[in-house]
Amino acid sequence: MTMNIVVAGPRGRMGSEALKMIQQEEQFSLTACIDRTVTEETKKEVKTLTNQDIPLYSDIEECLQEVKADVLIDLTVSEPGFIHTKAALQHKVRAVVGTSGFSDEQIEELSSLAKENKTGCIIAPNFALGAVLMMQFAKTAARYFPDVEVIEKHHDQKIDAPSGTAKKTVELIQEERKEKEQGHPDEYETYTGARGADIGGVHVHSMRLPGLVAHQEVVFGSTSQLLTIQHDSFHRESFMEGLKLAVQEVENYEELVYGLEHVMGL
C-alpha cells in the first residue's frame, strides 16, 4: 500500500534528507511540499531536490484541500510546525513531527485533537535510534545515580535551547529520580548562567557552534566514579531510519505519541 506524504520544510537540511528517504522507499510517494515561500526560485529548488514536479504550497489548508495526503512530515520550526500539525489532525491526516520547541500546552492541545479525531501523530524530539537509546539508558541510570548533568551541543542555526532531546532526557530522568539540588549548597555564579538551566536540580548546558550537528552527553557522578552516556549524530542521514519507522507506524495509532521510544517498544 502506497503512503501519500506531504513534507513541510523540504529545503531545510532535515527536509532534504527526508526527501531522499521518501524517494528510496517503494511504499512512500511524495505528494506535495509546504514551504514558507512559494516563488519560481523555490519551485526550481524543490524540483531539483525531488527530480520531479511536486506541488509546492505556502498554506497547509490549501494543500490538504487539493492534495490526497496520508501523512504529513513536519521538519520546520515550532510556530509553523504547530500550525501544520494542528491542521493535519483537523483534516484527519496523520502527522510525524520532528520539530522541537512546542510548549506543553501546545502538545496537550495536539494530543486532545488527535484523540478526538482518532488520528495518529508521532512527535519525536530526536529520530536517531541511538539518541532514543541514550535517553532510555539515562532513565535507567538515574535510579542509581541521582547526581546528573546534561550537555547538549548543536549547530549554530538551531534557534531553541535546550534542545528537545535534552528536555525529553530530563523528563525521563525525573521519572526515576527524586528532585535534588546538586553541588555546593552555597554555590553562586560569577557569570549568570554559568551553571546552565536548573530543571528540578538537573543542570542542562547548551552549546551552539558551526561544525556541530546534534550531540549530547548525560554525565552521572557518584563516589569515586563517573558514568557518561553519549550520542553523536555527524550527519542528518542518521535521523532517517527513525523517521521512516515513525511514518510506517503512525497509521497504527489513533492518538498522539510523544517520543520514538514508544514506537520502538522500549
Buried (B, 14 or more C-beta within 10 A) or exposed (E): EEBBBBBBBBBBBBBBBBBEBBBEBEEBBBBBBBBEEBEEEBBEBBEEBBEEEBBBBBEBEEBBEEBEBBBBBBBBBBEBBBBBBBBBBBBEBBBBBBBBBBEEEBBEBBBEBBBEBEBBBBBBBBBBBBBBBBBBBBBEBBEEBBBBBBBBBBBEEBEBBBBBBBBBBBBBBBEBBEEEEBEEEEEEEEEEEEBBBEBEBBBBBBEBEEEBBBBBBBBBBEEEEEBEBEBBBEEBEBBBBBBBBBBBBBBEBEBBBBBBBBBBEE
